Amino acid sequence: MIRYFRTFLVAAETASFSAAAARLSLTQSAVSTQIRRLEEDLGCALFDRTGKSVALSEQGRKLLPEAVRFVELYESMKGQAHAAPALTPIDLGAVSTVQSTLLPKAMQRFRADYPKTHVNIVPGMSTQLLTQVDARELEVAVMIKPRLGIPAELKWLPLLSEPFVAIAPRGAPRELRAMLGALPFIRYNRHSAGGHLVDRYLKRHRLRVDEGMELDEPAVILQMVDQGLGCAIVPADLLPLAQCPNVQAEPLPGRPIHREVGVLARPSALSRAPTAALIDAFVIAARQWRGRRSKSR
């Protein structure tokens, strides 16, 4: 019906069905049919027809301002509907190491296409973020892959596999067992996905540690080691090891351990263009990060 009102407005402006047809890329017959159906629906004649010429009837002149407002209201509603997905805020969960590394680059790329979309960054450990996505409190989270698996109704997109290394103050024993015997151990929180991997590694290799403290932020653990407070086993790729000249990093003996960093999302989030674009930005940021790391080794 809205197209009939548009045709009515153009015909009223041109005072000609043939001129209206040319402007609307329709046949004159199609314009005549649309006007006739609109008149039937409204129950009045909108035009006085004299031969090939037409002019607004008295009733047509009365309804013309209302028709203008009706079409303008429809266009406004349509514009708002198209803009809504881009302006709807995105609640994004992210673990701390992602916030300080991949997030800025991903946001830079995302902002190029969606400059006005508000992104609310929700910090947390991976176990917390998993619960929030599962409970529909978050649409998407960039986190460590849960060791107990992904709920069937959620989607997991891997970004990078991050190896663990041993870190200690410069000058400490390089061999892991000797390092652990000489320094207090700063443990990566066992309740986190990464900390659970470290705990299993220590048990598998029967390595005894003198625990000094336990933290859930690898970046803070790095700072503690940089201050000479002990040694640790941490994921390496997303930590600024190069910025800590007082810290030495050593590969782990035996079978290496890794943690998988990726995106956890609800399927409904993937269907929203802004959220899908944000996820794509993280994929590209992770690919570039891996490339830089490979060149620096």
C-alpha positions in Angstrom: 0.0 0.0 0.0 2.9 2.4 0.7 3.9 2.4 -3.0 0.3 3.5 -3.9 0.7 6.6 -1.7 4.1 7.3 -3.2 2.5 7.1 -6.7 -0.3 9.4 -5.5 2.3 12.0 -4.3 4.2 12.0 -7.6 1.0 12.2 -9.7 -0.2 15.1 -7.6 3.1 16.9 -8.1 3.2 16.3 -11.9 -0.5 16.6 -12.5 0.0 13.8 -15.0 -0.2 10.0 -14.8 2.1 9.7 -17.8 4.7 12.0 -16.2 4.4 10.1 -12.9 4.9 6.8 -14.7 8.1 8.1 -16.3 9.5 9.3 -13.0 8.6 6.1 -11.2 9.7 3.8 -14.1 6.2 2.4 -14.4 3.7 2.2 -17.2 0.9 4.7 -17.4 -1.5 1.8 -16.9 0.3 0.7 -13.7 0.0 4.3 -12.3 -3.7 4.4 -13.2 -4.3 1.0 -11.6 -2.5 2.0 -8.3 -4.4 5.3 -8.1 -7.7 3.5 -8.7 -7.0 0.9 -6.0 -6.0 3.6 -3.5 -9.2 5.5 -4.3 -11.2 2.3 -3.8 -9.5 1.6 -0.4 -10.0 5.2 0.8 -13.5 5.4 -0.6 -13.1 8.7 -2.5 -11.8 10.1 -5.8 -8.4 11.6 -5.4 -8.2 13.1 -8.9 -10.6 14.8 -11.3 -10.0 13.3 -14.8 -10.6 15.3 -17.9 -9.5 13.6 -21.1 -5.7 12.9 -20.7 -5.2 15.5 -17.9 -5.7 15.0 -14.2 -6.0 17.4 -11.3 -6.4 16.8 -7.6 -10.0 16.6 -6.5 -11.2 18.5 -3.4 -10.9 15.4 -1.4 -7.4 14.7 -2.9 -6.2 18.2 -1.8 -7.5 17.5 1.8 -5.7 14.1 2.0 -2.4 15.3 0.4 -0.8 16.6 3.6 -1.7 13.4 5.4 -0.3 11.3 2.6 3.0 13.3 2.8 3.2 12.7 6.5 2.4 9.0 6.1 5.2 8.4 3.6 7.7 10.4 5.6 6.8 8.4 8.8 7.2 5.2 6.9 10.6 6.2 5.6 11.7 7.3 9.1 10.6 3.9 10.5 12.4 2.1 7.8 15.6 4.1 8.4 15.4 3.4 12.2 14.9 -0.3 11.5 18.0 -0.5 9.3 20.1 1.5 11.8 19.0 -0.4 14.9 21.3 -3.5 14.5 24.4 -1.2 14.0 23.5 0.9 17.0 22.5 -1.9 19.4 25.3 -2.2 22.1 27.5 -5.2 22.1 28.4 -6.8 25.4 31.8 -8.4 24.9 33.5 -10.5 27.5 37.3 -10.7 27.4 40.1 -12.1 29.6 42.8 -9.7 30.7 45.5 -10.9 28.3 43.2 -10.4 25.4 42.2 -6.9 26.6 45.8 -5.7 26.5 46.8 -7.3 23.2 44.2 -8.3 20.6 41.4 -6.1 21.7 42.9 -2.7 20.7 43.7 -3.9 17.2 40.3 -5.6 16.8 38.5 -2.5 17.9 40.5 -0.3 15.6 39.4 -2.4 12.6 35.8 -2.7 13.9 35.5 1.1 14.4 36.3 1.7 10.7 32.9 0.0 9.8 30.9 0.7 12.9 32.0 4.0 14.4 28.8 4.5 16.5 28.2 1.0 17.9 28.8 1.0 21.6 30.9 -2.0 22.8 30.8 -2.8 26.5 33.9 -4.7 27.6 33.2 -7.1 30.4 36.3 -8.5 32.1 36.5 -11.9 33.8 38.1 -15.3 34.0 37.2 -17.8 31.2 35.0 -19.9 33.5 33.0 -16.7 34.4 32.6 -15.6 30.8 31.5 -19.1 29.8 28.7 -18.9 32.4 27.7 -15.4 31.3 27.5 -16.4 27.6 25.5 -19.5 28.4 23.1 -17.5 30.6 22.6 -14.9 27.7 24.2 -12.1 29.8 26.9 -11.8 27.1 26.6 -12.3 23.3 30.2 -13.1 22.8 33.4 -13.6 24.8 37.1 -13.8 23.8 38.5 -16.3 26.3 40.4 -19.5 26.9 38.7 -22.7 25.6 37.0 -24.4 28.6 38.6 -27.7 29.5 35.2 -29.3 30.0 34.0 -28.5 26.5 31.6 -26.1 24.8 27.8 -26.3 25.4 26.1 -27.6 22.3 24.1 -24.4 21.7 27.2 -22.2 21.7 29.8 -21.7 18.9 33.6 -21.8 19.4 35.9 -20.1 17.0 39.7 -20.7 17.7 42.0 -17.7 17.3 45.4 -18.9 18.4 47.2 -21.7 20.4 49.4 -20.1 23.1 52.4 -22.1 24.4 53.4 -22.0 28.1 57.0 -21.2 29.2 58.8 -21.0 32.5 59.8 -17.5 33.5 62.2 -16.4 36.2 64.4 -13.4 37.1 67.5 -13.0 35.0 70.3 -15.2 36.2 68.1 -17.9 37.7 68.8 -21.6 36.9 67.6 -22.3 33.4 66.7 -26.0 34.0 63.1 -26.1 35.3 63.6 -28.5 38.2 66.5 -26.5 39.5 64.6 -23.2 38.9 61.6 -24.5 41.0 64.0 -25.7 43.7 65.7 -22.3 44.0 62.8 -19.9 43.8 59.3 -19.5 45.2 56.6 -20.5 42.7 54.0 -17.9 41.7 51.1 -20.1 40.7 48.7 -19.4 37.9 45.2 -19.8 39.5 44.2 -23.4 39.5 40.6 -22.5 39.0 41.3 -21.0 35.6 41.6 -23.0 32.4 45.3 -22.1 32.0 46.1 -22.6 35.7 44.6 -26.1 35.5 47.0 -27.0 32.6 50.0 -25.8 34.7 48.8 -27.9 37.7 48.5 -31.0 35.6 51.9 -30.4 34.0 53.6 -30.2 37.5 51.8 -33.3 38.6 52.6 -35.2 35.5 56.3 -34.4 35.8 56.3 -34.8 39.6 57.7 -31.3 40.1 57.6 -30.0 43.6 57.2 -26.2 44.1 57.5 -23.8 47.0 54.4 -21.8 46.5 54.8 -18.1 47.2 51.4 -16.8 45.9 48.6 -17.6 43.5 47.2 -15.2 40.9 44.7 -15.3 38.1 46.3 -12.7 35.8 49.3 -13.8 33.8 50.4 -10.2 33.2 50.5 -9.6 37.0 52.4 -12.8 37.5 55.0 -11.5 35.0 55.3 -8.3 36.9 55.9 -10.3 40.1 58.7 -12.3 38.4 60.1 -9.0 37.0 60.4 -7.8 40.6 62.4 -10.9 41.6 59.6 -12.4 43.7 59.8 -15.9 42.2 59.4 -18.0 39.1 56.2 -19.1 37.2 54.8 -21.1 34.3 52.6 -18.9 32.1 51.2 -18.7 28.6 53.7 -16.7 26.6 52.4 -15.3 23.3 50.1 -12.6 24.8 52.5 -11.5 27.5 54.9 -8.5 27.0 58.0 -10.6 27.7 60.1 -8.4 25.5 59.3 -5.4 27.8 60.7 -7.1 30.8 64.5 -7.4 30.3 64.9 -8.7 33.9 62.9 -11.8 33.1 64.2 -14.9 31.3 61.9 -17.3 29.6 62.7 -21.0 29.2 60.8 -23.7 27.2 59.2 -26.4 29.2 60.8 -29.9 29.0 58.7 -32.8 27.9 55.5 -32.5 26.0 54.6 -28.8 25.7 51.4 -27.4 26.9 49.2 -24.9 25.2 46.0 -23.0 25.9 43.6 -22.2 23.1 42.3 -18.6 22.8 39.1 -18.2 20.9 35.7 -16.6 20.6 32.7 -18.1 22.3 29.4 -16.8 20.9 25.7 -17.5 20.7 24.5 -18.4 17.2 22.1 -15.4 17.3 25.1 -13.1 17.8 26.7 -14.4 14.6 23.6 -13.4 12.6 24.0 -9.7 13.6 26.2 -7.9 11.2 28.0 -5.7 13.8 28.8 -8.6 16.1 30.0 -10.8 13.2 32.2 -7.9 12.1 33.7 -7.6 15.6 34.5 -11.3 15.6 36.1 -11.0 12.1 38.2 -8.2 13.5 39.5 -10.5 16.3 40.3 -13.2 13.7 42.4 -10.7 11.7 44.1 -9.3 14.9 45.0 -12.8 16.0 46.4 -13.7 12.6 48.6 -10.5 12.6 49.7 -11.2 16.2 50.8 -14.7 15.2 52.7 -13.3 12.3 54.6 -10.8 14.4 55.4 -13.5 17.0 56.7 -15.8 14.3 59.1 -13.1 13.0 60.4 -12.2 16.4 61.4 -15.8 17.2 
